Amino acid sequence: MIGFGKSSHKRVPIGYEDFKLLIDGGFYYVDKTMLIYDLLHYGGQNNLITRPRRFGKTLNFSMLRYFFDIAEKDNAYLFDGMDIMSREEEVAPYRNAFPVISLSMKSAKQGSYSRALFSICMDIREQFIKYSYVLDSDKLTEIEKKDYRRILECDTGDDLLFGTALKKLSMALSKYYGQNTVIFIDEYDMPLEGAYLAGYYDEMVAFIRTLLESALKTNPSLQFSVITGSLHILNESIFSAINNIEINSIRSSAYSEHFGFTQKEIDELTEYYKLTNKEDDLLKWYGGYRFGDSELYSPWSVLHQIKEWSRNSHKPSRRQWKDMSYSEFLGDLLASTGVDIQMPIQDLLNGREVCSRIYDSISFADLKDDLTSIYTFMYYIGYLTVTGAPKGSGQDLYSLRIPNMEIRGWYEDILKQSAETVSDTAAIGVDKDKPVDIGNDRENKSASRNDHSENDKYSCILE
């Protein structure tokens, strides 16, 4: 058991993404259960929440499933003493009241379409296996049971069969329980990233679009849905046909404190483990993020560092998030892009801020030759953070900086790698007295993205 000497501190949860395992195992839990309340009071029928990876999305999904799932009534005790119980009377009608379909696409980043499709289809099939007892009910017609069995018996990737599977399962569960279905889809953009890198993007986009449209748009059995990912991906019509989808990115104030650790939560964590003398280190190395109106820390990195300090409190802070999300993708992108990114990176490493627009969404195709798209991408995946909007710009412009020492290490690696292959990298100079100007080199590639079509250059006036 991990602890501090002879003390009886709760264990530090490393790698636990199942809410029940974490609570039953006696681990320290940073209470995020008020996400339930906010979803019920402020959410739409379909909700997309984008956050950088390793900021607690999967654990939050697990927590939501245990709260809403009608099949998890025996686990209602998990929420005893949690923050959400302060709203017990308001949330009681929704507690363990709905059948829940929970799908993760984390494993669908594969080298080929067939392998990625197989991964998604088998994860969907697992949901059918979980609820296979509905076949014993007379509430489903024989045709519905036949369709259900076809998916149960299929052990291959079949885009036609599985494209409408979530809708069919939700309708079957709705009939069985007499309640509409809640659908959770985690890391929806992971298969799209893999598809873009491996060259089967169009096929994967078509399948994801069919899967989501059938489940979330034309589904009378849907109560509500929550979808997570790192990015809101544009120009693929994945979400455009879904009515009234609520999009909440890290620019939004909605749910801002539910992903990542707030300063209050860090204070409670360090006080509990008697590490209040380490708060400055945690801020310098793993804090510095701004989501909406909230200042946040990386939960993955904080917990890993605290675990190390539980063994040796004198160990220095270090990079915990070495295998960072999108790091290989972004490294290749910066090495091959047609725009000059080396000098702005050096400016960032010198402690300066850069100025850029931030788009609402990302198109992978635009990342190759548009600096604003690159900054937007780096911001949404947690490699840059916002410090404030420039004054007097009249544009959707932001001041951006490296959030902390951990991310700084990644930038240093990128410049070091570039220096080994680009002979003039070492000659980059920085005039610290000159304002940083970041131009938007994007061409108007798509009329459908008219809010991103400006082609002018900006001069930042930093606050």
N, C-alpha and C positions, 0 to 999 in steps of 0.2 A: 504493500500500500504506500502510495506516494504521500509524504508528509514532511514536516519540519521537526527533526529530532524526535522527541517523545510526545509531540503534540498530536492532537486528534483532528487536524484540519481535514476538510473534505478534499478529495482527490482532484487534481487538475485534469479536465476532460480534453484529451488529445485524440482527435480522429473520430470522436463519437458524433454521429449525425442522426441517431435515433433517440427521440425525446424520452421514451420509456426507459431505454438502457441507461441513459444519462441520469435520470431521476432515481430509478431503482438502484443504480450502482453507487449512489451516495456521492456523486461528483458535484463540484461547485457549478451552479447554473446562474448565469446572468439573465435575469428574468425579462423576457421579451413577450410575455403573454398578452400585453395590452395591444399587440398587433391584431389580436382577435377583435377587440372592441373597435379599433379604428377601421378595420375592414367592414364590419357590420354597419357602422354608422356613416362612413364616408366613401366606401367602395362602390363601384358599379357592378353590373352583372358580369362583365369581363374585365379583368385587371391585369395589366402587364407591369411588373416591377423589375426594373433593371438595377443591378448593383454589381460591383467588381466581384470576381470569384474569391472564395474563402472569406466572405463577409457574413456568413451565417444563414444564407438562403435555404440550404437543404435542411438544417436543423429547425429553422422556423417552419418549413413545410411539414416536417414530421410533427412538430408541436400542433400545427393547425389540423392535421389529420386526426390526431388523438382527441382533439376537442370536438370536431364536427362529426366524426364517423359514427354512424349508428351502430356499427359492429364493434365499437370500442367502449361500450358502456361500462364494462368491467374495469376499465382503466381510468375512469373518471377521477379517481383519487389522486392521479398525477398532478392535478391542478390545485389540490388543497394547499392553502397558504400562499398561492401565487397572486401576483398583482391583479389578474383578471377577476379574482373573486371579490374585489372591491366593487365590481359591477355585476355581482352575481344575479340579482333579480332581473337586470336588463338582458343579460346574455343567456339566461336559463332556457328560454324557448328554442335556442339554437344548439344547445349543448348535446352532443351525440344524437342529433336529430336527422342526419342526412346520410344516405349512402355516398361514399367518397371513392373516386377514382384518382389514384396518385401515380403519375408517370414521370420517371426521370430519364432524360436523354443524355446523361453524362457519358455513357459508354458508347455513344453513337458517333464519336469522332474516329472514323476509320479511313483506311487507304483506298477503299473502293465503294461504289454505290451499293453493290450487293451485300457487302459485309456490314455497312452502316444500316441498310434497310433491315437486314436480318436482326441486328441488335435491337432496333426499335420495335420490330414486330414481336420478338420474343418477350420484350418487356411488357408490351400490351397484352400478349397471351397470358402472362403471369397474373394480370388483373382478372382475366376471364377465369383462370384456374381458381383464384382466391374466392370468387363468387359462384363457383360452379353448382353450388347447392340450389340455385334458383331454378335449375333444370328439373328439380323434383316437385316444383310448384305447378299448380294448374292455372296460375295467373298468366303464364306465357302461352301463346299459341304454338301449335306444332311447327309452323313455319319459323317463328322466332327461335324456337329451340333448335331447329335444324341449322339456322344461321349461326347460332351460338356454338354448336358442336363443330361446325366447319372451322372456326377459329381455334377451338380447343385442340382439334386434331391436326392442325397445320403446323409443321415444324420447319418451314422455310420462309424466306422473306417474300411476301406477296403484296405489292403495293395496291393492287386493285381490291383485294380482300380486306386488308387492314386499313385502307384509307378512310373507311367509314366505321371502323371498329369501335372507336370511343363513343360515337353516337349510339350504336347498337347496344353496347353494354350499358350506357346510361339509361336508355329506354327500358331495358330488361330490369335493371335495378329499381327504376321508378315504379314499374308495375308491381314488382315483388314487395317493396316496402311502402308503397303509397305515398312516397315523398320524392321530390325532384332531387337530382344528383349534383354534388359538388365535384368539380374537376380541378386537380392541381397538376401542372406541368412544369417540371424543374429543368433549367438550363436548355431551353428550346433552341438557342442559337449554337449550341455545341456541334450538332451535326452539320449545320450550315458552314461553320468555320472549317471543319474537316473537308467538306465537299468543295469549298473554294480552293483550298490548298491542293487537293488531289485531282481536281478537274472534272467533277461530276455535279457541279453546283446547280445547273438547271434542273436535273432530275430530282435532286433532293428538295429544292424549292417547291417543285410541283407536288411532291408527296406531302411535305409539311403543310402546304397551303390547303390541300384536300382534307388532311387530317383535322386541322384546326377549324376550317370553315364548317365541316359537317358536324363537329362536336360543339362549336361555340356559336354558330350563326343560325343554323336551321334545325335547332334541337329544342323541341318543346319540353324535354325532360331535364333541362339544365336549370339549376338553382342559381349558381354563380361559379366563376372560375378565377383562378389565380395562376398566372404564368410568370416565370422568372427567367432571367438571362443576364448577360453582361451588357448587351447592346439592344437597341431598337433598330432593327435592320430594315432599311428602306428599299424602295424600287422593286420589290419582289411581290407586292400585293398580298403578302402573307396576312396582314392584319386589316388591310383597307376594306375588305368585304365584311368584316365583323362589326356588327352594329354597336355603337356606343362603347367602344373599348376605352377604359381609363388607363392612360399611360403615365407611369410615375418613374422618372429617372432620378439620378442623383442631383439633378437641378431642382427637383420638386421638394417642397417642404413636407408633403404627405409621406408618412412612414419613415421619416428621415432618421429617427432615433432607434428604429427597430432592427437595423442592420449595422453592425459595428458597435464598438463600446464607446459610450459617452464619458465625459470627464467624471461625472458623478459615479458611474459604474467602475471606472478605474480607481477612484478614491476608495470605494468600498472594497474592491478586490485587493488593493495593496494594504489596506488596513487589516483585512481578514488574514492575510498571509504575513503580516508584520513586515511589509516591504515599502513603507511610506518613504524611505530614503531613496527609493528607486524610481519615483514618479517622474523626475526630470529625464532619466534615461528612457523611460517608456515613451514619453512625449517626443523626444528627439529622434528616437529610432522608429517608432511604430505609429505615432499620431500624425496630426497635421492634415487629416482629410476633412473636407467640408462637403456634406450632403445637405442640400437645402439650407436650412438655418442652423444645422447642427455641426459641431466640431467632434470628429470621431477618430478612433484608433482601429487598427487592423486586429480583429479578435484572434485570428489564427496566430499571428506573430506574438501578440501579448501573452497568450496562454503558453506557447512554446517557451518563451523566455522565462516566464514564471516557473514553469516546470524545471528548467535548468537551474534557476536560483533555489528551487526546493532542495536540490542536491548540493549546491555550492553557491552561497549568496555572494561570493566574491568574484564570480565569473563575470567578465564584461559582456555587455549587450553585443549581439551580432546579428547578421542577416539570417532570419528564420525562413523567409519566403524566397528561397533560392530558386526553386522550380516554379517561378511565378507564372500565372496565367497569361497566355498570349506572348510569353517572352521570346520563344523561338520565332513565332509568326512576326512579331514586331521587329525583332532583330534582322530578319531577312528583308522585311519591308524597308527599314531604314537604310539597309545596304544597297537596295536596288531601286529606290525611288528616284524619280526624275527631278525632284526639287532638292534644294540645299537644306539639309537638316543638321549638318555638323556644327555650324556656328551657333544656331539657337541652343543646341544641347550644351555647348561649351558655356554659353551665357547662363544657362540654368545651373550648371555646376559651379559657376562663379558666384552664385547666390542672387542672381538677378531674376526678374520676372519677364515673361514674354506676354504679348498681347495677341489675342485671336478671337474670332467669332467661335461660338460653339453651336454646332448644328443639333437639331432635335433628334436626328437619327443618322445612321451610317449606311453607306453603300460600299461594299468591299472593293468594287471596281474603281472607285474614286480615290482610293488610298495610294495609288501608284504615282499620281502626279498632282495632287492637290494638298498643299501644306495645311490648310484649314481642316480638311478631313482627317489628316494625320493627328493634329492636335486634339480634335474632337474625340477620335478613337482613343488616344492616350489618356485623355481625361476620364472617359467613361470606364476604362478598365483599371483605373487607379494609379497610373504612372504620372499623372499631373493632377493638381488640385486648384480650385478657384480661390483667389484671395479677395476679389471684388471686381465690380464693373468699372471700367475707366470713366472719368468724368467728361462730359461735353462731347461724347462721341456720336450720339444719335444712332448708334448701331448696337447690335447684340454682341458687344465685345466684352471680354473678360481678361483680367490679369491672371496668369497661370504660373505656378511654380512647382518644383519638386516637393512632395509632401514631407519626406523624412529621410533619414540616413539609409534606411533599408533600400528604398527605391533609388536613392542616389548611387548606391553601389552598382545597381544594374546599369545606369547610364555610364558610369566609369568603365564598366566592362565593354559596353558598346563602343566607346571611343577607343579603348585599347585594341579591340579587334579591328576596328577601322584603320588604326595607325599601322597595323601590321600589313595591310593590303593596299592602303592609299598613301602614297609617298608624301603628299602635301598636307596630310592631316595635322602633322606637328607644327605646321606653319600658321595655323589658325590663330589670329590675334583678336583681342577683345578690347574695345575702347569703352571703359566703364562710364565715361561721362556722356556718352552718346545714347539717346533713347533707342530702344529696340523696336524696329519696324518689321512686322510680319505681314507679308502680302498674301492675298487670296488669289492663287494662281488657277483656280478652278475655271474651266470653261463650262458653259451652260450645256451639259451633256444630256439633260432630260427635261422636257417641258413639264413633266409631272412633278419635278422638284423645283418649282419656281421660287421657293423661298430661299434657295441656296444658289441662285444663279448669278449673284453679283461677281464682278471680275476685277473690282478695283483694289487698291492697296490702302492699308490703314496706317495711321500713325498713332501710337498709344499715348494717352496722357494718363499716367498712373495716379491713383489716389494716394 
